[in-house]
Amino acid sequence: MCAVCPSWLSFILYNPLRKAFTDRAKILEESGITPDSIVLEIGAGNGFLTEVLAGRAQKVIAVELQDGMVRKLEKRIERLRDRVEIVRADIAALALGDGIADVCLLYYSFHEVSNKEGAVTQISRAVRKGGILSIYEPAIEVTKRAMEKTVAAFEQKGFLREVSSDRTFTRFARLRKKADT
C-alpha cells in the first residue's frame, strides 16, 4: 500500500516542471468537463488541478484528507472560492449524496486511498446517472493490473469503460455511469 503524500512535500505536486509537462487543459477535455459541470475532485491536494477545474466548471467539490493540504488548497483557490467547496474528509467515509456530480476526477489519487471498497461505493453514489468517472494514475506506482482492478471495481458498480490508455507516465481510464443503475 502506498502512503499518502504528506503536505510538507506538496511542493512536488505544484511546481513549474510539473506544470510544463502536464497538459491540464487536456485532462479537462478528456474528462468531459464543461462550463455546466459539477465536478467531484478526489484528493485535491494543494490545488494543482482544482484551480483549472474551477476556471472551467460550474462548481468543484474538492475532497482532501489532510489538514495541511487543505490549508494550501484554500490559499491557492482563494480568488475562485465561490466556485469551489472544499471538504476535508476521507472519501471512503463521506456520504455526499446520490447523483451530485456530473464528473468525478481521480487524478493520481486513487492508489493512495486506503479503503478502496468504501471509496468506490461513495464515488459511485455521488456520480449522477450518465455521469463520467475519470481516473489518472502514475504508471511508475500503479501497475497495469492494479489499474484494471480499479476499473473493474467501478464497472461492478454500474460504470462502463469508454476509453483507457497507458502513456509514458500515466495510466488513464474514462468510464460512464449507466443510465439505468
Residue frames as qw, qx, qy, qz and C-alpha x, y, z in Angstrom:
[[0.000, 0.889, 0.457, 0.000, 0.00, 0.00, 0.00],
 [0.385, 0.460, -0.017, 0.800, 1.25, 3.50, -0.87],
 [0.260, -0.517, -0.459, 0.674, 1.43, 6.21, 1.72],
 [0.182, 0.918, 0.345, 0.068, -0.41, 9.48, 1.19],
 [0.489, 0.435, -0.076, 0.752, 1.88, 12.29, 0.04],
 [0.370, -0.596, -0.449, 0.554, 2.46, 14.41, 3.16],
 [0.153, 0.954, 0.258, 0.020, 1.55, 18.09, 2.95],
 [0.342, -0.796, 0.290, 0.406, 5.12, 19.19, 3.67],
 [0.460, -0.118, 0.685, 0.552, 6.08, 17.59, 0.34],
 [0.457, 0.713, 0.495, -0.195, 3.34, 19.37, -1.57],
 [0.066, 0.768, -0.326, -0.547, 5.86, 21.45, -3.49],
 [0.232, -0.173, 0.863, 0.415, 6.46, 18.38, -5.69],
 [0.321, 0.535, 0.781, -0.025, 2.77, 18.39, -6.60],
 [0.245, 0.934, 0.258, -0.002, 2.71, 22.01, -7.71],
 [0.442, -0.571, 0.314, 0.617, 5.88, 23.20, -9.38],
 [0.343, 0.686, -0.270, -0.583, 6.91, 24.76, -12.71],
 [0.018, 0.300, -0.903, -0.306, 8.28, 21.47, -14.09],
 [0.261, 0.314, 0.901, -0.149, 5.07, 19.57, -13.40],
 [0.370, 0.704, 0.261, -0.548, 3.03, 22.43, -14.87],
 [0.205, 0.604, -0.539, -0.550, 5.19, 22.34, -18.00],
 [0.097, 0.182, -0.949, -0.237, 4.81, 18.58, -18.50],
 [0.176, 0.395, 0.865, -0.256, 1.15, 18.21, -17.52],
 [0.122, -0.215, -0.460, -0.853, -1.44, 19.30, -20.04],
 [0.156, 0.254, 0.702, -0.647, -4.15, 20.29, -17.59],
 [0.499, 0.326, -0.096, -0.797, -6.45, 21.51, -20.37],
 [0.487, 0.166, -0.792, -0.329, -6.25, 18.06, -21.99],
 [0.089, -0.107, -0.908, 0.395, -7.20, 16.44, -18.67],
 [0.353, 0.336, 0.379, -0.787, -10.32, 18.61, -18.51],
 [0.543, 0.331, -0.427, -0.643, -11.19, 17.76, -22.13],
 [0.377, 0.113, -0.916, -0.076, -10.64, 14.01, -21.68],
 [0.017, -0.195, -0.828, 0.525, -12.75, 14.10, -18.55],
 [0.053, -0.574, -0.701, -0.420, -15.68, 15.77, -20.30],
 [0.227, -0.569, -0.434, 0.660, -15.66, 18.83, -18.06],
 [0.161, 0.609, 0.436, 0.643, -17.80, 21.67, -19.42],
 [0.038, -0.313, 0.215, -0.924, -18.87, 25.07, -18.04],
 [0.678, -0.359, -0.155, -0.622, -22.05, 23.37, -16.78],
 [0.737, -0.007, -0.661, 0.142, -20.25, 20.54, -14.95],
 [0.576, -0.703, 0.285, -0.304, -20.33, 19.92, -11.24],
 [0.664, 0.410, -0.599, 0.180, -17.02, 18.18, -10.60],
 [0.801, -0.582, 0.125, -0.062, -16.12, 15.97, -7.66],
 [0.484, 0.646, -0.536, 0.249, -12.33, 16.06, -7.31],
 [0.888, -0.457, -0.051, 0.012, -10.95, 13.37, -5.01],
 [0.770, -0.263, 0.076, 0.577, -7.53, 14.03, -3.49],
 [0.272, 0.942, 0.127, 0.151, -7.37, 17.70, -4.43],
 [0.723, -0.036, -0.120, 0.679, -4.03, 18.11, -2.65],
 [0.256, -0.491, -0.115, 0.825, -2.72, 21.64, -2.88],
 [0.383, 0.735, 0.263, -0.493, -4.87, 22.58, -5.87],
 [0.277, -0.286, 0.659, 0.639, -2.76, 21.64, -8.90],
 [0.037, 0.315, 0.790, 0.524, -5.93, 20.76, -10.84],
 [0.047, -0.668, -0.651, 0.356, -8.52, 22.47, -8.66],
 [0.014, -0.596, 0.016, 0.803, -7.68, 25.93, -9.94],
 [0.120, 0.157, -0.653, -0.731, -8.10, 24.96, -13.61],
 [0.077, -0.415, -0.904, -0.062, -11.23, 22.93, -12.80],
 [0.033, -0.688, -0.479, 0.544, -12.77, 25.96, -11.11],
 [0.017, 0.446, -0.297, -0.844, -11.85, 28.06, -14.13],
 [0.225, 0.014, -0.756, -0.614, -13.93, 25.84, -16.40],
 [0.260, -0.374, -0.890, -0.030, -16.60, 24.04, -14.35],
 [0.362, -0.699, -0.273, -0.552, -19.72, 25.48, -12.74],
 [0.585, -0.685, 0.291, -0.322, -18.67, 24.07, -9.36],
 [0.578, 0.320, -0.722, 0.206, -15.91, 21.91, -7.88],
 [0.779, -0.576, 0.095, -0.229, -16.34, 19.80, -4.77],
 [0.454, 0.580, -0.622, 0.266, -12.73, 19.25, -3.74],
 [0.875, -0.470, -0.038, -0.112, -12.27, 16.40, -1.27],
 [0.431, 0.576, -0.571, 0.396, -8.95, 16.30, 0.58],
 [0.804, -0.361, -0.460, 0.105, -7.93, 14.20, 3.57],
 [0.641, -0.143, -0.300, 0.692, -5.05, 16.19, 5.04],
 [0.175, -0.898, -0.271, 0.300, -5.36, 19.44, 7.00],
 [0.370, -0.524, 0.316, 0.699, -2.03, 20.73, 5.67],
 [0.250, 0.199, 0.693, 0.647, -3.11, 20.21, 2.07],
 [0.003, -0.794, -0.603, -0.071, -6.49, 21.82, 2.76],
 [0.249, -0.806, -0.060, 0.534, -4.73, 24.96, 4.07],
 [0.279, -0.299, 0.530, 0.743, -2.61, 25.15, 0.91],
 [0.161, 0.449, 0.779, 0.407, -5.63, 24.46, -1.28],
 [0.069, -0.854, -0.461, 0.230, -7.59, 27.26, 0.40],
 [0.216, -0.680, 0.198, 0.673, -4.80, 29.73, -0.38],
 [0.280, -0.053, 0.711, 0.643, -4.45, 28.54, -3.98],
 [0.027, 0.498, 0.746, 0.441, -8.14, 28.90, -4.85],
 [0.101, -0.461, -0.447, 0.760, -8.90, 31.98, -2.76],
 [0.197, 0.297, -0.209, -0.911, -9.99, 34.04, -5.81],
 [0.439, -0.035, -0.725, -0.529, -12.18, 31.14, -7.03],
 [0.099, -0.009, 0.825, -0.556, -13.76, 30.43, -3.66],
 [0.581, 0.222, 0.206, -0.756, -17.31, 30.98, -4.94],
 [0.755, 0.322, -0.415, -0.392, -16.88, 28.02, -7.33],
 [0.535, 0.228, -0.788, 0.201, -15.06, 25.60, -5.02],
 [0.741, -0.550, 0.089, -0.376, -16.40, 23.74, -2.00],
 [0.322, 0.453, -0.791, 0.255, -13.58, 22.15, 0.00],
 [0.867, -0.381, -0.064, -0.313, -14.46, 19.08, 2.02],
 [0.049, 0.568, -0.782, 0.250, -11.85, 17.82, 4.46],
 [0.843, -0.118, 0.351, -0.390, -12.65, 14.11, 4.68],
 [0.262, -0.209, 0.911, 0.240, -11.78, 10.56, 3.71],
 [0.495, 0.139, -0.430, -0.742, -13.84, 9.81, 0.60],
 [0.390, -0.070, -0.916, -0.063, -14.48, 6.25, 1.81],
 [0.178, -0.403, -0.750, 0.493, -16.34, 7.59, 4.85],
 [0.116, 0.282, 0.044, -0.951, -18.02, 10.59, 3.21],
 [0.292, 0.537, 0.790, 0.049, -21.67, 10.33, 2.23],
 [0.081, -0.158, 0.208, 0.962, -22.02, 13.08, -0.36],
 [0.556, 0.437, 0.325, -0.628, -25.46, 12.15, -1.57],
 [0.644, 0.269, 0.682, 0.218, -26.76, 10.49, -4.70],
 [0.492, 0.605, 0.462, 0.423, -26.04, 11.94, -8.13],
 [0.178, -0.897, -0.109, 0.391, -24.49, 15.22, -7.01],
 [0.221, -0.619, 0.478, 0.583, -21.66, 15.25, -9.59],
 [0.735, 0.613, -0.073, -0.281, -21.57, 15.22, -13.36],
 [0.693, 0.504, -0.460, 0.235, -17.89, 14.26, -13.35],
 [0.728, -0.655, 0.184, 0.085, -15.64, 12.66, -10.74],
 [0.540, 0.709, -0.405, 0.204, -11.92, 13.21, -11.28],
 [0.834, -0.495, 0.176, 0.167, -9.36, 10.98, -9.60],
 [0.526, 0.774, -0.288, 0.201, -6.01, 12.43, -10.59],
 [0.482, 0.392, -0.652, 0.434, -3.04, 10.49, -9.20],
 [0.365, -0.429, 0.428, -0.706, -5.01, 9.82, -6.04],
 [0.885, -0.168, -0.139, -0.411, -6.91, 6.52, -6.01],
 [0.766, 0.183, -0.558, 0.263, -3.80, 4.42, -5.38],
 [0.135, 0.316, -0.555, 0.758, -3.38, 6.34, -2.10],
 [0.659, -0.345, -0.017, -0.668, -6.89, 5.54, -0.84],
 [0.117, -0.294, 0.905, -0.283, -6.68, 3.00, 1.98],
 [0.474, 0.279, 0.762, -0.342, -10.32, 1.85, 1.90],
 [0.064, 0.136, -0.630, -0.762, -10.82, 1.38, -1.82],
 [0.090, -0.411, -0.893, -0.162, -14.08, -0.55, -1.49],
 [0.079, -0.706, -0.505, 0.490, -15.64, 2.22, 0.60],
 [0.032, -0.491, 0.234, 0.839, -14.34, 4.88, -1.80],
 [0.034, -0.090, -0.804, -0.587, -15.76, 3.05, -4.83],
 [0.083, -0.592, -0.797, 0.081, -19.15, 2.88, -3.10],
 [0.079, -0.723, -0.282, 0.626, -19.23, 6.58, -2.16],
 [0.028, -0.365, 0.449, 0.815, -17.94, 7.79, -5.55],
 [0.009, -0.235, -0.877, -0.418, -20.41, 5.56, -7.38],
 [0.052, -0.699, -0.670, 0.246, -23.28, 7.03, -5.40],
 [0.111, -0.674, -0.066, 0.727, -22.11, 10.60, -5.94],
 [0.038, -0.191, 0.598, 0.778, -21.83, 10.42, -9.75],
 [0.608, 0.339, 0.216, -0.684, -25.16, 11.01, -11.49],
 [0.744, 0.289, 0.598, 0.079, -26.57, 8.53, -14.00],
 [0.606, 0.737, 0.175, 0.244, -24.84, 9.16, -17.31],
 [0.193, -0.945, 0.259, 0.051, -22.02, 10.94, -15.48],
 [0.700, 0.547, -0.401, 0.226, -18.29, 10.49, -16.04],
 [0.736, -0.623, 0.211, 0.160, -15.57, 8.99, -13.87],
 [0.577, 0.732, -0.304, 0.197, -12.08, 9.92, -15.00],
 [0.815, -0.530, 0.166, 0.161, -9.13, 8.07, -13.44],
 [0.496, 0.732, -0.403, 0.237, -5.47, 9.01, -13.89],
 [0.825, -0.537, 0.141, 0.104, -2.77, 7.07, -12.06],
 [0.014, 0.808, -0.565, -0.168, 1.04, 7.28, -12.12],
 [0.891, 0.291, -0.332, -0.108, 2.41, 4.42, -14.23],
 [0.335, 0.495, -0.696, 0.397, 5.51, 4.18, -12.07],
 [0.275, -0.222, 0.694, -0.627, 3.42, 3.40, -8.96],
 [0.729, 0.196, 0.407, -0.515, 0.33, 1.71, -10.37],
 [0.272, -0.135, 0.877, 0.373, 0.76, -1.44, -12.43],
 [0.384, -0.005, -0.562, -0.732, -1.45, -2.23, -15.39],
 [0.411, -0.280, -0.868, 0.000, -3.03, -5.00, -13.32],
 [0.142, -0.383, -0.567, 0.715, -3.76, -2.63, -10.41],
 [0.231, 0.202, -0.145, -0.941, -5.36, -0.14, -12.79],
 [0.438, -0.116, -0.746, -0.487, -7.53, -2.89, -14.28],
 [0.317, -0.343, -0.818, 0.336, -8.59, -3.88, -10.77],
 [0.038, 0.336, 0.284, -0.897, -9.65, -0.29, -10.06],
 [0.366, 0.104, -0.429, -0.820, -11.61, -0.04, -13.30],
 [0.418, -0.187, -0.871, -0.179, -13.27, -3.43, -12.62],
 [0.143, -0.341, -0.699, 0.612, -14.38, -2.27, -9.16],
 [0.248, 0.343, 0.076, -0.903, -16.21, 0.68, -10.72],
 [0.398, 0.048, -0.699, -0.593, -17.62, -1.48, -13.51],
 [0.276, -0.273, -0.908, 0.156, -19.19, -3.67, -10.82],
 [0.003, 0.482, 0.495, -0.723, -20.93, -0.53, -9.53],
 [0.421, 0.731, 0.519, -0.135, -22.53, 0.27, -12.87],
 [0.065, 0.799, -0.295, -0.519, -19.87, 2.11, -14.86],
 [0.863, 0.406, 0.252, 0.165, -18.89, 1.31, -18.46],
 [0.482, -0.436, 0.331, 0.684, -15.38, 1.92, -19.76],
 [0.505, 0.832, 0.132, -0.188, -15.32, 4.37, -22.64],
 [0.521, 0.744, -0.347, 0.233, -11.60, 4.94, -23.08],
 [0.732, -0.624, 0.211, 0.177, -8.40, 3.70, -21.49],
 [0.650, 0.670, -0.261, 0.247, -4.73, 4.10, -22.29],
 [0.764, -0.480, 0.044, 0.428, -1.25, 3.57, -20.96],
 [0.338, 0.909, -0.126, 0.208, 1.04, 6.50, -21.54],
 [0.533, 0.453, -0.511, 0.500, 4.66, 7.07, -20.63],
 [0.064, 0.235, -0.606, 0.757, 3.91, 8.40, -17.15],
 [0.473, 0.023, 0.366, -0.801, 0.18, 7.89, -16.75],
 [0.009, 0.270, 0.948, 0.168, -2.49, 5.21, -16.88],
 [0.313, 0.107, 0.061, -0.942, -5.89, 6.64, -17.82],
 [0.015, -0.358, -0.916, -0.183, -9.47, 5.39, -17.92],
 [0.338, 0.002, 0.070, -0.939, -12.72, 7.24, -18.50],
 [0.031, -0.297, -0.954, 0.008, -15.92, 5.49, -17.51],
 [0.357, -0.230, -0.155, -0.892, -19.56, 6.49, -17.75],
 [0.303, 0.072, 0.799, -0.515, -22.23, 5.54, -15.25],
 [0.018, -0.319, -0.865, -0.388, -25.05, 3.58, -16.82],
 [0.306, -0.247, -0.088, -0.915, -28.29, 5.48, -17.07],
 [0.748, -0.308, -0.402, -0.428, -30.23, 2.54, -15.64],
 [0.568, -0.013, -0.695, 0.441, -28.24, 1.95, -12.43]]
